[in-house]
Amino acid sequence: MQRDGAVNIVVVRADERRFGLVVDQINDTEEIVVKPLRKQLKTVKTFAGSSIMGDGKVALILDVLGLAQRAGVVTETHDRNTAENTTEALAAATEKQTFLLFAGPGDSRMAIPLSTLARLEEFPVAQVEMSGSQWVAQYRGQILPLVRLNVALEERRNKLRALQAPPTLDSGPIQVLVLNHDGRSFGLVVDRILDIVEDQAEVRSAATRASVLYSVVIADRVTELLDIPAILRSAEASTTRPGLATKSAEVAN
């Protein structure tokens, strides 16, 4: 309740019945894609799923029908048919997978499974530092290696040249996908985030370049699905011996 005695109420509807949900504060509205809950939380009827917001934070999505049942607004008998239809819809949805879409080099369309993503971040270029030939950033009490997608996918000669270049100070903020792999965190620098979509992604063909698992149709568009372990191996191989990389770059010039 606010100081003036006013109450924030969100009017929702469950099974053709409207009721008011009293909340502490209303922040904003935003279009999101709901990600299914992990199996440990699926038995909690209060929540329908989760989503990653624009600031990178995870938000739980309320299950309006579950709330209505707990509050006695809708009885279990009354909404039995609705529940059966929901179960069928969820069964069909389990065949789909949620992907994060983003723009790659040359305005290509790329994706990773959303389940592999820890956070979405936007770093000011001033926060990016050089450690040898590796871009890094101080992040949550650790040094986060930044793998540049445009460098990881380049052929070797251009890759060695690009590894020596620090970020341009007059450029805008960089989009970073924070990923966890084998107990390590790293940031994948991409051109821009496009969307989060849910699709079956059944139509696929062989990859046409390294560090890509295969090409797949997602949301009616051909999309390259990245091979995260391969990208990490490529980045580590290029930065393990900075001196050798510098020498090779000079010879290439």
FENZI-V227331 format. One record per residue. N is the residue number from 1. RES is the residue in one small letter. PHI is phi in whole degrees, 0 to 359 (* if undefined). PSI is psi in whole degrees, 0 to 359 (none if undefined). Layout:
# FENZI-V227331
n=N res=RES phi=PHI psi=PSI
n=N res=RES phi=PHI psi=PSI
This chain:
# FENZI-V227331
n=1 res=m phi=* psi=136
n=2 res=q phi=283 psi=170
n=3 res=r phi=298 psi=327
n=4 res=d phi=276 psi=7
n=5 res=g phi=90 psi=356
n=6 res=a phi=286 psi=152
n=7 res=v phi=238 psi=135
n=8 res=n phi=277 psi=120
n=9 res=i phi=234 psi=127
n=10 res=v phi=258 psi=120
n=11 res=v phi=275 psi=120
n=12 res=v phi=236 psi=170
n=13 res=r phi=226 psi=135
n=14 res=a phi=224 psi=122
n=15 res=d phi=53 psi=49
n=16 res=e phi=67 psi=14
n=17 res=r phi=242 psi=133
n=18 res=r phi=263 psi=145
n=19 res=f phi=208 psi=162
n=20 res=g phi=262 psi=133
n=21 res=l phi=253 psi=115
n=22 res=v phi=280 psi=124
n=23 res=v phi=235 psi=159
n=24 res=d phi=288 psi=319
n=25 res=q phi=203 psi=145
n=26 res=i phi=253 psi=119
n=27 res=n phi=268 psi=303
n=28 res=d phi=188 psi=173
n=29 res=t phi=249 psi=147
n=30 res=e phi=204 psi=141
n=31 res=e phi=279 psi=129
n=32 res=i phi=224 psi=167
n=33 res=v phi=247 psi=124
n=34 res=v phi=280 psi=128
n=35 res=k phi=258 psi=134
n=36 res=p phi=302 psi=147
n=37 res=l phi=289 psi=155
n=38 res=r phi=291 psi=160
n=39 res=k phi=300 psi=333
n=40 res=q phi=292 psi=338
n=41 res=l phi=248 psi=358
n=42 res=k phi=294 psi=338
n=43 res=t phi=279 psi=350
n=44 res=v phi=275 psi=109
n=45 res=k phi=285 psi=352
n=46 res=t phi=286 psi=334
n=47 res=f phi=243 psi=141
n=48 res=a phi=259 psi=340
n=49 res=g phi=172 psi=196
n=50 res=s phi=217 psi=169
n=51 res=s phi=206 psi=154
n=52 res=i phi=262 psi=120
n=53 res=m phi=279 psi=175
n=54 res=g phi=298 psi=333
n=55 res=d phi=272 psi=6
n=56 res=g phi=90 psi=355
n=57 res=k phi=276 psi=151
n=58 res=v phi=271 psi=132
n=59 res=a phi=239 psi=137
n=60 res=l phi=274 psi=139
n=61 res=i phi=260 psi=125
n=62 res=l phi=289 psi=144
n=63 res=d phi=265 psi=103
n=64 res=v phi=298 psi=318
n=65 res=l phi=295 psi=319
n=66 res=g phi=297 psi=320
n=67 res=l phi=296 psi=319
n=68 res=a phi=297 psi=321
n=69 res=q phi=293 psi=318
n=70 res=r phi=294 psi=327
n=71 res=a phi=274 psi=354
n=72 res=g phi=80 psi=10
n=73 res=v phi=289 psi=322
n=74 res=v phi=236 psi=129
n=75 res=t phi=275 psi=157
n=76 res=e phi=296 psi=323
n=77 res=t phi=292 psi=320
n=78 res=h phi=295 psi=324
n=79 res=d phi=254 psi=24
n=80 res=r phi=299 psi=317
n=81 res=n phi=295 psi=320
n=82 res=t phi=297 psi=319
n=83 res=a phi=297 psi=321
n=84 res=e phi=295 psi=319
n=85 res=n phi=295 psi=322
n=86 res=t phi=296 psi=319
n=87 res=t phi=299 psi=318
n=88 res=e phi=295 psi=320
n=89 res=a phi=294 psi=320
n=90 res=l phi=294 psi=323
n=91 res=a phi=297 psi=321
n=92 res=a phi=291 psi=325
n=93 res=a phi=290 psi=334
n=94 res=t phi=294 psi=341
n=95 res=e phi=282 psi=348
n=96 res=k phi=264 psi=165
n=97 res=q phi=228 psi=148
n=98 res=t phi=264 psi=131
n=99 res=f phi=238 psi=147
n=100 res=l phi=262 psi=122
n=101 res=l phi=261 psi=141
n=102 res=f phi=208 psi=161
n=103 res=a phi=274 psi=134
n=104 res=g phi=253 psi=189
n=105 res=p phi=303 psi=142
n=106 res=g phi=68 psi=25
n=107 res=d phi=61 psi=29
n=108 res=s phi=286 psi=161
n=109 res=r phi=253 psi=121
n=110 res=m phi=230 psi=165
n=111 res=a phi=206 psi=158
n=112 res=i phi=223 psi=153
n=113 res=p phi=298 psi=136
n=114 res=l phi=298 psi=334
n=115 res=s phi=295 psi=339
n=116 res=t phi=273 psi=353
n=117 res=l phi=269 psi=131
n=118 res=a phi=270 psi=311
n=119 res=r phi=206 psi=158
n=120 res=l phi=257 psi=130
n=121 res=e phi=228 psi=155
n=122 res=e phi=233 psi=114
n=123 res=f phi=258 psi=133
n=124 res=p phi=294 psi=146
n=125 res=v phi=298 psi=333
n=126 res=a phi=294 psi=341
n=127 res=q phi=277 psi=348
n=128 res=v phi=273 psi=131
n=129 res=e phi=237 psi=169
n=130 res=m phi=254 psi=132
n=131 res=s phi=237 psi=96
n=132 res=g phi=68 psi=239
n=133 res=s phi=256 psi=10
n=134 res=q phi=257 psi=132
n=135 res=w phi=288 psi=137
n=136 res=v phi=219 psi=165
n=137 res=a phi=214 psi=143
n=138 res=q phi=283 psi=123
n=139 res=y phi=213 psi=117
n=140 res=r phi=51 psi=47
n=141 res=g phi=78 psi=14
n=142 res=q phi=219 psi=169
n=143 res=i phi=264 psi=115
n=144 res=l phi=263 psi=114
n=145 res=p phi=294 psi=138
n=146 res=l phi=249 psi=116
n=147 res=v phi=263 psi=118
n=148 res=r phi=277 psi=121
n=149 res=l phi=297 psi=322
n=150 res=n phi=294 psi=333
n=151 res=v phi=279 psi=318
n=152 res=a phi=298 psi=330
n=153 res=l phi=265 psi=357
n=154 res=e phi=286 psi=157
n=155 res=e phi=288 psi=162
n=156 res=r phi=304 psi=316
n=157 res=r phi=297 psi=311
n=158 res=n phi=294 psi=327
n=159 res=k phi=297 psi=315
n=160 res=l phi=296 psi=325
n=161 res=r phi=293 psi=314
n=162 res=a phi=292 psi=332
n=163 res=l phi=297 psi=334
n=164 res=q phi=278 psi=350
n=165 res=a phi=271 psi=123
n=166 res=p phi=285 psi=166
n=167 res=p phi=295 psi=147
n=168 res=t phi=283 psi=124
n=169 res=l phi=294 psi=333
n=170 res=d phi=269 psi=6
n=171 res=s phi=278 psi=164
n=172 res=g phi=283 psi=184
n=173 res=p phi=297 psi=154
n=174 res=i phi=255 psi=143
n=175 res=q phi=271 psi=127
n=176 res=v phi=232 psi=130
n=177 res=l phi=263 psi=113
n=178 res=v phi=275 psi=118
n=179 res=l phi=238 psi=152
n=180 res=n phi=245 psi=133
n=181 res=h phi=212 psi=124
n=182 res=d phi=53 psi=42
n=183 res=g phi=79 psi=5
n=184 res=r phi=243 psi=149
n=185 res=s phi=253 psi=143
n=186 res=f phi=210 psi=161
n=187 res=g phi=249 psi=130
n=188 res=l phi=260 psi=115
n=189 res=v phi=275 psi=121
n=190 res=v phi=238 psi=164
n=191 res=d phi=293 psi=309
n=192 res=r phi=194 psi=151
n=193 res=i phi=279 psi=135
n=194 res=l phi=259 psi=307
n=195 res=d phi=187 psi=169
n=196 res=i phi=241 psi=121
n=197 res=v phi=229 psi=158
n=198 res=e phi=245 psi=126
n=199 res=d phi=204 psi=160
n=200 res=q phi=281 psi=330
n=201 res=a phi=53 psi=51
n=202 res=e phi=273 psi=328
n=203 res=v phi=279 psi=121
n=204 res=r phi=212 psi=162
n=205 res=s phi=217 psi=169
n=206 res=a phi=296 psi=150
n=207 res=a phi=292 psi=150
n=208 res=t phi=255 psi=0
n=209 res=r phi=205 psi=164
n=210 res=a phi=294 psi=158
n=211 res=s phi=70 psi=13
n=212 res=v phi=237 psi=129
n=213 res=l phi=292 psi=307
n=214 res=y phi=187 psi=167
n=215 res=s phi=269 psi=140
n=216 res=v phi=217 psi=153
n=217 res=v phi=268 psi=115
n=218 res=i phi=234 psi=125
n=219 res=a phi=54 psi=42
n=220 res=d phi=67 psi=18
n=221 res=r phi=231 psi=142
n=222 res=v phi=289 psi=127
n=223 res=t phi=224 psi=140
n=224 res=e phi=271 psi=125
n=225 res=l phi=266 psi=120
n=226 res=l phi=286 psi=148
n=227 res=d phi=261 psi=94
n=228 res=i phi=301 psi=311
n=229 res=p phi=302 psi=322
n=230 res=a phi=293 psi=321
n=231 res=i phi=296 psi=319
n=232 res=l phi=295 psi=318
n=233 res=r phi=297 psi=320
n=234 res=s phi=295 psi=318
n=235 res=a phi=293 psi=319
n=236 res=e phi=293 psi=321
n=237 res=a phi=294 psi=328
n=238 res=s phi=279 psi=337
n=239 res=t phi=247 psi=359
n=240 res=t phi=295 psi=320
n=241 res=r phi=235 psi=82
n=242 res=p phi=302 psi=323
n=243 res=g phi=298 psi=316
n=244 res=l phi=295 psi=320
n=245 res=a phi=296 psi=320
n=246 res=t phi=295 psi=316
n=247 res=k phi=298 psi=317
n=248 res=s phi=296 psi=323
n=249 res=a phi=294 psi=321
n=250 res=e phi=294 psi=320
n=251 res=v phi=296 psi=320
n=252 res=a phi=296 psi=327
n=253 res=n phi=288 psi=none
